[in-house]
Amino acid sequence: MDKKNSNTGKSDQNCALIMAAGGLIERGQGVSLRIAVIHRRRYHNDWSLPKGKQDPGENLMETARREIYEETGCRVQLNGFAGCIQYFVEETPKVVLYWKMLEINSINIFKPSSEVAKLDWLTPAEALQRLTYEDEKELLSRVYHTSLADPSTKHSSNQFPAALPSLPLTK
């Protein structure tokens, strides 16, 4: 059922937006720093940062914590906004906000599921090599000041145009 805009009487169907949130989960510090990346067979057999869609009534920080726990089993403390990425899912724009997060439970309680097959803890440089999507690699590179290790990485064919600005990163 189409929702009508009360001002114009026209359908708002073309204004749909998918909001999602996730995290750069950190374990360790300095040379021991590791970042969580997940393997999802369900979504093109990809490696990505943990994230998921916002549920009704949640703010995006709550979404990020819930999705991180559901996908990795990690309890986390948010440690600052990391940035966002945007792309299209079919014809609907999707915006994913990411936070830097500290793992607060050191017990590995990850259990494979129908959505997430594997969780790996990698250095930022290793994560750049492993991640499937260029936009996630660029986010990781900006946050950890690590150069992209492989310039021939897979680009998402359904990204927003480059002219669309991203939210600035926190310092």
C-alpha positions as protocol buffer text, in pm:
chain_id: "A"
residue {
  index: 1
  type: MET
  ca { x: 0 y: 0 z: 0 }
}
residue {
  index: 2
  type: ASP
  ca { x: 142 y: 338 z: -105 }
}
residue {
  index: 3
  type: LYS
  ca { x: 168 y: 607 z: 157 }
}
residue {
  index: 4
  type: LYS
  ca { x: 60 y: 949 z: 35 }
}
residue {
  index: 5
  type: ASN
  ca { x: 245 y: 1270 z: 116 }
}
residue {
  index: 6
  type: SER
  ca { x: 0 y: 1488 z: 312 }
}
residue {
  index: 7
  type: ASN
  ca { x: 131 y: 1801 z: 136 }
}
residue {
  index: 8
  type: THR
  ca { x: 116 y: 1682 z: -224 }
}
residue {
  index: 9
  type: GLY
  ca { x: -121 y: 1383 z: -220 }
}
residue {
  index: 10
  type: LYS
  ca { x: 139 y: 1195 z: -428 }
}
residue {
  index: 11
  type: SER
  ca { x: 298 y: 864 z: -337 }
}
residue {
  index: 12
  type: ASP
  ca { x: 615 y: 866 z: -125 }
}
residue {
  index: 13
  type: GLN
  ca { x: 708 y: 522 z: -257 }
}
residue {
  index: 14
  type: ASN
  ca { x: 1017 y: 657 z: -440 }
}
residue {
  index: 15
  type: CYS
  ca { x: 1146 y: 811 z: -115 }
}
residue {
  index: 16
  type: ALA
  ca { x: 1213 y: 484 z: 68 }
}
residue {
  index: 17
  type: LEU
  ca { x: 1546 y: 463 z: 249 }
}
residue {
  index: 18
  type: ILE
  ca { x: 1701 y: 164 z: 423 }
}
residue {
  index: 19
  type: MET
  ca { x: 1890 y: 261 z: 739 }
}
residue {
  index: 20
  type: ALA
  ca { x: 2146 y: 26 z: 891 }
}
residue {
  index: 21
  type: ALA
  ca { x: 2431 y: 34 z: 1141 }
}
residue {
  index: 22
  type: GLY
  ca { x: 2739 y: -165 z: 1226 }
}
residue {
  index: 23
  type: GLY
  ca { x: 3083 y: -147 z: 1371 }
}
residue {
  index: 24
  type: LEU
  ca { x: 3455 y: -169 z: 1348 }
}
residue {
  index: 25
  type: ILE
  ca { x: 3497 y: -401 z: 1646 }
}
residue {
  index: 26
  type: GLU
  ca { x: 3843 y: -374 z: 1798 }
}
residue {
  index: 27
  type: ARG
  ca { x: 4029 y: -633 z: 2004 }
}
residue {
  index: 28
  type: GLY
  ca { x: 4374 y: -544 z: 2139 }
}
residue {
  index: 29
  type: GLN
  ca { x: 4581 y: -229 z: 2084 }
}
residue {
  index: 30
  type: GLY
  ca { x: 4883 y: -113 z: 1886 }
}
residue {
  index: 31
  type: VAL
  ca { x: 5050 y: -398 z: 1696 }
}
residue {
  index: 32
  type: SER
  ca { x: 4805 y: -639 z: 1864 }
}
residue {
  index: 33
  type: LEU
  ca { x: 4498 y: -456 z: 1724 }
}
residue {
  index: 34
  type: ARG
  ca { x: 4254 y: -686 z: 1545 }
}
residue {
  index: 35
  type: ILE
  ca { x: 3929 y: -597 z: 1365 }
}
residue {
  index: 36
  type: ALA
  ca { x: 3630 y: -833 z: 1331 }
}
residue {
  index: 37
  type: VAL
  ca { x: 3526 y: -931 z: 978 }
}
residue {
  index: 38
  type: ILE
  ca { x: 3249 y: -1175 z: 893 }
}
residue {
  index: 39
  type: HIS
  ca { x: 3195 y: -1424 z: 612 }
}
residue {
  index: 40
  type: ARG
  ca { x: 2838 y: -1432 z: 481 }
}
residue {
  index: 41
  type: ARG
  ca { x: 2752 y: -1712 z: 239 }
}
residue {
  index: 42
  type: ARG
  ca { x: 2397 y: -1581 z: 215 }
}
residue {
  index: 43
  type: TYR
  ca { x: 2507 y: -1249 z: 59 }
}
residue {
  index: 44
  type: HIS
  ca { x: 2720 y: -1335 z: -243 }
}
residue {
  index: 45
  type: ASN
  ca { x: 2967 y: -1536 z: -32 }
}
residue {
  index: 46
  type: ASP
  ca { x: 3126 y: -1210 z: 84 }
}
residue {
  index: 47
  type: TRP
  ca { x: 3354 y: -1089 z: 363 }
}
residue {
  index: 48
  type: SER
  ca { x: 3228 y: -773 z: 528 }
}
residue {
  index: 49
  type: LEU
  ca { x: 3209 y: -562 z: 840 }
}
residue {
  index: 50
  type: PRO
  ca { x: 2924 y: -665 z: 1073 }
}
residue {
  index: 51
  type: LYS
  ca { x: 2611 y: -456 z: 1020 }
}
residue {
  index: 52
  type: GLY
  ca { x: 2236 y: -479 z: 986 }
}
residue {
  index: 53
  type: LYS
  ca { x: 1907 y: -301 z: 931 }
}
residue {
  index: 54
  type: GLN
  ca { x: 1746 y: -76 z: 1187 }
}
residue {
  index: 55
  type: ASP
  ca { x: 1440 y: -219 z: 1366 }
}
residue {
  index: 56
  type: PRO
  ca { x: 1138 y: 4 z: 1434 }
}
residue {
  index: 57
  type: GLY
  ca { x: 1182 y: 207 z: 1753 }
}
residue {
  index: 58
  type: GLU
  ca { x: 1562 y: 166 z: 1765 }
}
residue {
  index: 59
  type: ASN
  ca { x: 1813 y: 444 z: 1736 }
}
residue {
  index: 60
  type: LEU
  ca { x: 2110 y: 361 z: 1514 }
}
residue {
  index: 61
  type: MET
  ca { x: 2351 y: 307 z: 1805 }
}
residue {
  index: 62
  type: GLU
  ca { x: 2111 y: 45 z: 1944 }
}
residue {
  index: 63
  type: THR
  ca { x: 2092 y: -111 z: 1597 }
}
residue {
  index: 64
  type: ALA
  ca { x: 2472 y: -127 z: 1581 }
}
residue {
  index: 65
  type: ARG
  ca { x: 2502 y: -297 z: 1922 }
}
residue {
  index: 66
  type: ARG
  ca { x: 2222 y: -546 z: 1848 }
}
residue {
  index: 67
  type: GLU
  ca { x: 2355 y: -640 z: 1505 }
}
residue {
  index: 68
  type: ILE
  ca { x: 2710 y: -679 z: 1636 }
}
residue {
  index: 69
  type: TYR
  ca { x: 2586 y: -915 z: 1906 }
}
residue {
  index: 70
  type: GLU
  ca { x: 2363 y: -1112 z: 1666 }
}
residue {
  index: 71
  type: GLU
  ca { x: 2636 y: -1153 z: 1404 }
}
residue {
  index: 72
  type: THR
  ca { x: 2947 y: -1195 z: 1620 }
}
residue {
  index: 73
  type: GLY
  ca { x: 2838 y: -1275 z: 1978 }
}
residue {
  index: 74
  type: CYS
  ca { x: 3042 y: -974 z: 2096 }
}
residue {
  index: 75
  type: ARG
  ca { x: 2929 y: -730 z: 2360 }
}
residue {
  index: 76
  type: VAL
  ca { x: 3076 y: -391 z: 2274 }
}
residue {
  index: 77
  type: GLN
  ca { x: 3130 y: -39 z: 2396 }
}
residue {
  index: 78
  type: LEU
  ca { x: 3088 y: 230 z: 2131 }
}
residue {
  index: 79
  type: ASN
  ca { x: 3404 y: 436 z: 2100 }
}
residue {
  index: 80
  type: GLY
  ca { x: 3315 y: 712 z: 1852 }
}
residue {
  index: 81
  type: PHE
  ca { x: 3150 y: 746 z: 1513 }
}
residue {
  index: 82
  type: ALA
  ca { x: 3363 y: 599 z: 1233 }
}
residue {
  index: 83
  type: GLY
  ca { x: 3174 y: 706 z: 920 }
}
residue {
  index: 84
  type: CYS
  ca { x: 2912 y: 588 z: 678 }
}
residue {
  index: 85
  type: ILE
  ca { x: 2874 y: 422 z: 343 }
}
residue {
  index: 86
  type: GLN
  ca { x: 2583 y: 432 z: 103 }
}
residue {
  index: 87
  type: TYR
  ca { x: 2472 y: 215 z: -186 }
}
residue {
  index: 88
  type: PHE
  ca { x: 2158 y: 87 z: -355 }
}
residue {
  index: 89
  type: VAL
  ca { x: 1976 y: -237 z: -282 }
}
residue {
  index: 90
  type: GLU
  ca { x: 1795 y: -288 z: -610 }
}
residue {
  index: 91
  type: GLU
  ca { x: 1654 y: 66 z: -652 }
}
residue {
  index: 92
  type: THR
  ca { x: 1633 y: 160 z: -284 }
}
residue {
  index: 93
  type: PRO
  ca { x: 1913 y: 365 z: -127 }
}
residue {
  index: 94
  type: LYS
  ca { x: 2075 y: 214 z: 183 }
}
residue {
  index: 95
  type: VAL
  ca { x: 2283 y: 413 z: 433 }
}
residue {
  index: 96
  type: VAL
  ca { x: 2500 y: 229 z: 686 }
}
residue {
  index: 97
  type: LEU
  ca { x: 2648 y: 417 z: 982 }
}
residue {
  index: 98
  type: TYR
  ca { x: 2951 y: 263 z: 1155 }
}
residue {
  index: 99
  type: TRP
  ca { x: 3096 y: 315 z: 1501 }
}
residue {
  index: 100
  type: LYS
  ca { x: 3436 y: 220 z: 1634 }
}
residue {
  index: 101
  type: MET
  ca { x: 3371 y: -35 z: 1908 }
}
residue {
  index: 102
  type: LEU
  ca { x: 3571 y: -201 z: 2181 }
}
residue {
  index: 103
  type: GLU
  ca { x: 3501 y: -565 z: 2250 }
}
residue {
  index: 104
  type: ILE
  ca { x: 3410 y: -591 z: 2620 }
}
residue {
  index: 105
  type: ASN
  ca { x: 3369 y: -968 z: 2645 }
}
residue {
  index: 106
  type: SER
  ca { x: 3693 y: -1144 z: 2569 }
}
residue {
  index: 107
  type: ILE
  ca { x: 3533 y: -1487 z: 2556 }
}
residue {
  index: 108
  type: ASN
  ca { x: 3486 y: -1602 z: 2196 }
}
residue {
  index: 109
  type: ILE
  ca { x: 3118 y: -1696 z: 2185 }
}
residue {
  index: 110
  type: PHE
  ca { x: 3067 y: -1671 z: 1808 }
}
residue {
  index: 111
  type: LYS
  ca { x: 2836 y: -1938 z: 1670 }
}
residue {
  index: 112
  type: PRO
  ca { x: 2790 y: -1980 z: 1293 }
}
residue {
  index: 113
  type: SER
  ca { x: 2436 y: -1911 z: 1172 }
}
residue {
  index: 114
  type: SER
  ca { x: 2237 y: -1909 z: 850 }
}
residue {
  index: 115
  type: GLU
  ca { x: 2352 y: -1550 z: 799 }
}
residue {
  index: 116
  type: VAL
  ca { x: 2715 y: -1549 z: 922 }
}
residue {
  index: 117
  type: ALA
  ca { x: 2935 y: -1851 z: 853 }
}
residue {
  index: 118
  type: LYS
  ca { x: 3262 y: -1729 z: 1005 }
}
residue {
  index: 119
  type: LEU
  ca { x: 3416 y: -1453 z: 1218 }
}
residue {
  index: 120
  type: ASP
  ca { x: 3785 y: -1366 z: 1180 }
}
residue {
  index: 121
  type: TRP
  ca { x: 3996 y: -1120 z: 1381 }
}
residue {
  index: 122
  type: LEU
  ca { x: 4245 y: -951 z: 1149 }
}
residue {
  index: 123
  type: THR
  ca { x: 4491 y: -665 z: 1156 }
}
residue {
  index: 124
  type: PRO
  ca { x: 4360 y: -358 z: 967 }
}
residue {
  index: 125
  type: ALA
  ca { x: 4596 y: -442 z: 677 }
}
residue {
  index: 126
  type: GLU
  ca { x: 4472 y: -805 z: 667 }
}
residue {
  index: 127
  type: ALA
  ca { x: 4111 y: -685 z: 684 }
}
residue {
  index: 128
  type: LEU
  ca { x: 4173 y: -460 z: 382 }
}
residue {
  index: 129
  type: GLN
  ca { x: 4286 y: -767 z: 190 }
}
residue {
  index: 130
  type: ARG
  ca { x: 3993 y: -980 z: 307 }
}
residue {
  index: 131
  type: LEU
  ca { x: 3696 y: -742 z: 275 }
}
residue {
  index: 132
  type: THR
  ca { x: 3494 y: -782 z: -44 }
}
residue {
  index: 133
  type: TYR
  ca { x: 3351 y: -433 z: -88 }
}
residue {
  index: 134
  type: GLU
  ca { x: 3553 y: -127 z: -181 }
}
residue {
  index: 135
  type: ASP
  ca { x: 3341 y: 113 z: 24 }
}
residue {
  index: 136
  type: GLU
  ca { x: 3410 y: -85 z: 344 }
}
residue {
  index: 137
  type: LYS
  ca { x: 3781 y: -96 z: 258 }
}
residue {
  index: 138
  type: GLU
  ca { x: 3784 y: 280 z: 211 }
}
residue {
  index: 139
  type: LEU
  ca { x: 3614 y: 330 z: 549 }
}
residue {
  index: 140
  type: LEU
  ca { x: 3865 y: 102 z: 720 }
}
residue {
  index: 141
  type: SER
  ca { x: 4153 y: 278 z: 545 }
}
residue {
  index: 142
  type: ARG
  ca { x: 4033 y: 623 z: 660 }
}
residue {
  index: 143
  type: VAL
  ca { x: 3977 y: 515 z: 1020 }
}
residue {
  index: 144
  type: TYR
  ca { x: 4306 y: 327 z: 1065 }
}
residue {
  index: 145
  type: HIS
  ca { x: 4520 y: 533 z: 824 }
}
residue {
  index: 146
  type: THR
  ca { x: 4607 y: 217 z: 636 }
}
residue {
  index: 147
  type: SER
  ca { x: 4655 y: 223 z: 260 }
}
residue {
  index: 148
  type: LEU
  ca { x: 4448 y: -6 z: 45 }
}
residue {
  index: 149
  type: ALA
  ca { x: 4665 y: -308 z: -18 }
}
residue {
  index: 150
  type: ASP
  ca { x: 4506 y: -420 z: -345 }
}
residue {
  index: 151
  type: PRO
  ca { x: 4389 y: -152 z: -591 }
}
residue {
  index: 152
  type: SER
  ca { x: 4217 y: -414 z: -807 }
}
residue {
  index: 153
  type: THR
  ca { x: 3952 y: -489 z: -545 }
}
residue {
  index: 154
  type: LYS
  ca { x: 3589 y: -549 z: -629 }
}
residue {
  index: 155
  type: HIS
  ca { x: 3380 y: -234 z: -667 }
}
residue {
  index: 156
  type: SER
  ca { x: 3013 y: -233 z: -583 }
}
residue {
  index: 157
  type: SER
  ca { x: 2822 y: -165 z: -906 }
}
residue {
  index: 158
  type: ASN
  ca { x: 2532 y: -12 z: -715 }
}
residue {
  index: 159
  type: GLN
  ca { x: 2707 y: 264 z: -517 }
}
residue {
  index: 160
  type: PHE
  ca { x: 2570 y: 618 z: -503 }
}
residue {
  index: 161
  type: PRO
  ca { x: 2735 y: 864 z: -740 }
}
residue {
  index: 162
  type: ALA
  ca { x: 3072 y: 993 z: -615 }
}
residue {
  index: 163
  type: ALA
  ca { x: 2931 y: 1347 z: -592 }
}
residue {
  index: 164
  type: LEU
  ca { x: 2703 y: 1250 z: -304 }
}
residue {
  index: 165
  type: PRO
  ca { x: 2886 y: 1351 z: 17 }
}
residue {
  index: 166
  type: SER
  ca { x: 2948 y: 1116 z: 307 }
}
residue {
  index: 167
  type: LEU
  ca { x: 2920 y: 1218 z: 670 }
}
residue {
  index: 168
  type: PRO
  ca { x: 3256 y: 1343 z: 800 }
}
residue {
  index: 169
  type: LEU
  ca { x: 3460 y: 1116 z: 1024 }
}
residue {
  index: 170
  type: THR
  ca { x: 3520 y: 1209 z: 1384 }
}
residue {
  index: 171
  type: LYS
  ca { x: 3876 y: 1294 z: 1480 }
}
